[in-house]
């Protein structure tokens, strides 16, 4: 009994310690966002200071926050919607109509995630120039979609496998074709898993920065580009950079906090039978 209590205390302490380590950068960034540049550079760091909103005011003067935020929303929602739309039929076929090459195909799809994005930057850039899609939301949505698609297919595949095949077989006996089975049987039964996949895809799309910085500019740049614009040859302005970063990550942090129950529910879908 004593050992169990001691183990519980140790796990609790370790859990809080890990949570503190993970949350500390966000906490420190939040403090710096409300400091002056002089206070942000102070050594030792200041924990007590007079808050100011001048960094956010200058951020709005330097970049169009609303336009960049709107681009982030469109890219995240657009790539997520198309990803689910494409991945669901693929996962359905692989889960319920596998062939001897299904596993190899899925492993090949996953292996594409191991390739660094910079390895295909030049050909991708030349393709976008040739198609006249450079600095467009269409290009960014397509690239983000292709980047997340292997993960979306794998997650939906694992969720679909949790649905008993007998239910789809009963649907086939009633005359339901593949599309009706997917729409009226599989999707409703796997809704928690599909929702968690969509939420994770939105978060990954919102945080995408490499392609945004390299293939977008004024017209279709997301909040990642707005943050990058505060880095210049003169050096880093930490207070203003922190303000831009806070304004960029705050929406997705709030979104994750609001949807955490649905996300956890979907990620544990089928874990207990």
GIHU-V124713 format. One line per field, one symbol per residue. psi: psi as a letter, one per 40 degrees, with the letter a starting at -180 (. if undefined). burial: I if it has 9 or more other C-alpha atoms within 8 Angstrom, else O. Layout:
psi = ???
burial = ???
//
This chain:
psi = ddddddddddddddddddddddeddddddddddeiiddddeihiihdhihiiedddddddddigdddddddddddddddddddddddddddddddefiieedddddddddddeehidddeddddddddddefehfidddddddddddedddddddddddddehhdddddddddeehaddddddedddddfddddddddddddddddehddddddeibddehaddddddeehideahgdddddddddddedddddddddeddddddddehedh.
burial = OOOOOOOOOOOOOOOOOOOOOOOOOOOOIIIIIIIIIOIIOOOOOIOOOOOOOOIIOIIIOOOOIOOIIIIIIIIIIIIIIIIIOOIIIIIIIIIOOIOOOIOOOIOOIIOOIOOOOOOOOOOOIOOIIOOOIIIIIOIIIIIIIOOIIIOIIIIIIIIIIOIOOOIIOOIIOOOIOOOIIIIOIIIOOIOIIIIIIIIIIIIIIIOIOOIIIOIIIOOIIIIIIIIOOIIOOOOOIIIIIIIIIIOIOOOIOOOIOOIOOIIIIIIOIOOOO
//
